[in-house]
Amino acid sequence: MTAASTLLTPPVTSRDHVRGPASAAITLVEYGGYACPHCKDARFVVSQLQVALGDRLRYIFRNLPMSTLHPNPHNAAEAAEASGAQSKFWEMHDFLYDHQPAFSDKQLKGYATQVGLDMERFNRDMTLHTYAFRVGQDILSARQSGVSDTPAFFINNSRYMGLCEFEMLLFHMEEVT
């Protein structure tokens, strides 16, 4: 792997979905897919890191649906993005992982209702694939960053190649601050 492929490309921008303050000393970017069981496990590790690091951590999630391995991953990613357009990205993000891997159109509509979305807008966005391009931008970003599997992490724009374990990630994060 070349040095260029170990850097996050592009770096975090205002288009990203963010939990935590922009002033945080540590930025953790995850490429993940809602149908990936390893990403579901990573969600709990990230939650532990958020508790342990508090305002020192800013967490960003980017979509990398693995369509060859899991059913309907693009639909789930588009549903999350459609929810984000209604300021409910993180609610849908969490809901999708809680209900993995049930991502039929009917199930996604049910989740959107439970999350409290404007259903007319959500249905239109899903039918027209309004956010397919945005999901595609995340996929391209993953490829440009040298990512081909999920979950994949970057700590302060550099690829983390270790195990997705709380202690390991915490150690590497505290090393950079």
N, C-alpha and C positions, 0 to 999 in steps of 0.2 A: 504494500500500500504506500502510495506516495505521500509526502508531507502535506500537499495541498488537499488530499482527500481525507485528512484527519481534522480539518477545520470545518466548522459549521458554515454552510453556504446556502442562502445568504444569512448574515447574522440576524439576530432578533430585531424586529421592526414593530411598528404600531399595528400591523395587520395580524400579529400573533395573538393567541389566546394566553393570557397571563394570570397567574395567581401569585401574589406577593408584590412588594414594592419595587419600583424601577431603581431605587437607590440600594437595593440589596447587594451585598458583596459577592454573592454566589448566584449565578444563573444556571439552572439546569433545564436543558431542552431534551424532551423525549420525542422520538418518532415511534408512534404506536398505532395499533389497529384494534378496533373494538371487538373483533371476533377472535383475537389472539389470546389464548389462555395465559401465556407468559406475560402479556401486557396487563392482564387483569391482576396477576400476582404482583407485577411491578407497581401497580396503583397503590397497593398497601405499603410497599417500601417507600414510595414517594410521600405518602401520608405521614409515615413515621419521620421522614426527613423534614417535612414541613413543621412538625411539632418540635423536633429537636433543634432546628435552626431558626424557627420563627421568622422575624423580619430580615434575617440575614440571607434568606432564600427567596429567589424569584423562579417560579416554575412555568415552563412553556410547553404546550402540547402541540405537536404537528402530526397530521394524518399520514399514515403509511399502511393503507389497507392491502393485505396480502391475498389477492383474489385467487391465487392458485392453491391456497391452503385452507381457506375458510369460506363459508357461504355468506353471500350478501355484504361483504365488508364495505364496498363503495356506498351502498345505500345507507349504512349506519354512519359513515363519515359525512355524507351529504346531509343526513338528518341532524348531526351535531352542528354542522356549519349553518344550516337553516335556523337552528335554534340560536346560534350565536348572533345571527342577524336580528333576533328578537331579544338580545341581551340575556340569553339563557343557555349559553354554551356549556358552562360547567355543570349546570343541573342535568342537561341531556348527557354530557360526557359520563357523569357518575351513573345515571340511570341506565345507559347502554352497557356499562361494565357490570352493573348489578343484575342485568337480565341477559347476559351473554349466553349463548349466541343466537337468541331469538330475534331475528331482524327481518321478518317478512314485512311487506308494505303495511299490512293490517296491524302488526305489532308495533311498528314505528309510529303509526298514527295514534295508537293507544298511548304510547309513551309521551308523544307530543301533547296529548290532551292532559295527561297526568302532570307534566312539567308546567302546564299553564300557557301554552302557546296560542296565538291567533291561528286557529285551524284552517281558515280559508287561505291565509298567507302560506302556512306550512305546506298544505296540499298543493298549492300552485307551485311553490318552490321545488317540491319533490317531483311533481309531474314534469316540469320544465327542466329539471336538473340544473337549476340556477347556480348551485354551488359546486358542480362537477369541476369547473375550471379551477376553483380555489383548491379543491382536493388534489387536482392534478399539479398545481403549483407546489404543494407540499411533497408530492411524490417526486417531482423533479428536483426539489431542494434536497431530498434524501439521497437521490442518486448523485447529485453534485457533491454531496458531503461524504460519499463513499459508503452509504448505508444500504444494505440489501435485506436485512432481517430486523424483526422487532422483538422486544423493545430495543431501541438504541438510544444512548444518552450522550450528551455533550455537556461538559462542565466548563463554563466561561469560554465557550466557543471551541473547545478542544474535545475531541472524541474520547470518551471513557470506554476502555476495552475490557474492563473487569466484569466480574459477576454482578448481577442485579441483587445485591444483598445490602441490607441497611448498613452494617458496620463497614463494609468495603467502600461503599459510596460516600458515607460520612467521612471516612478517613481521607479519601481523595478530595473531597470538598473542603475540608478544613486545611488541607495542604496548600490550597490555592489562595487562602485568605491570610 
